[in-house]
Amino acid sequence: MPRIGKLPAILAALLASSLIGAGMLLLALNAIAVVAGPFTPDWVNSVLYGWRYPKLHQEDGYAITEFAPTSWTQYQIDCGRIEPNGTTHECTFDVPEIPVDSIHLAIEIEGIEVSEFGSVERPEPILDGQLRIEVIGPNKEMLAEQGGIVDAFRISGSMGSNRTWISPRGRVSWAAGETYRTTVTLHATRFDGEPLEARLQIEGSFAK
């Protein structure tokens, strides 16, 4: 049985070995994250980044949520609620300087579940009405412009999700660190008669 006088040294040695073990574990998890990228297991993400992400930044007129470096979605810009009564919604925002493969602008419709298996390009018709979306670039140039019936837009969703996304057709060339302005005019109702909850969001993500 160790003498009382030796206990501090024993405890210090145990603490040092525990810290070394924890450090080696973190190095191993970081190596997994570097190699796996967006395929990193959720539990590894939780250990490495759970205490730091997601980060919410409130800006003037919009909010940015930043996700862990190994997440598929790197950031999401929330431009707020869109009134479905024909009122024009405007949002001016800066694209974050975070490397991504693609940036996607869409109107998120809440409370409509997609039942088809996997990702679908055209769920059942969800809205009856008119929509207009414009995206103006940093040099005041028109980057995207589409108007007409809602069903003419790109509509997508995924199984098990209670959200559907509506976005303009065609591609928009986004540049990190630049300022963009969007205008959205929605005059529509849901076919099922439920209240319509819609938000304008811009998402930067890695390609899947």
C-alpha positions, 0 to 999 in steps of 0.5 A: 500500500503506497505511503500517504506522502507518495499520493500526490505524485501518483495522482499527478502521474495518473492525471498526466497520463489521462491528459495524454490519452485525451490529447491522443484521442482528440488527434485521432478524431481530428484525423478522422474528420480531415479524411472523412470531411462531410462523411464524418460520423455524427458522434465525432462531430459532436465531440469535436464541434458540439460545444462550438457549433452551430454559431448564430450571428445576428446581422442587420435584417438577416441572421447567419447560422454557421455549422461545423466544418465537417457538416454538409451545410456550412452556413444558412442565411435567414432573411426572415418571414415572407408574407403570402399576401403580395407584399414585397419582401426585400433582404440585403445580405453579405455572402460569408467568406466560408468555402463551399461548393454551392450556394442555393437560394430558396423559399422554405415552406414549413409544415408540408411533408414529402412522402415519396422515397428519397429526394424528389424534384416535384412533390404534389402541388402545395400552393395556389398563387403567384410568385416573383423572385429577383436577385441583384448582384453587387454591381446592381446587375440582375442575376436571377429573375422569375415570375409566374405561377408557383408550380413553374418554379423549382420545387424540391423536398426529401422524405421525412422532412416537413419542409419544401423548398421553392427556388428560381430556375437557372444558376446564380453566380455568387461571390464570397464577401460580396453584397446581394439584394433579393426581392420576393413577392408571394401571393398564394395559399395552401391547397390544404387550407392550412396557414402558410409559413414561408421564409427566405433562406440562402444556404452554402453547402458541400456537394453531396 
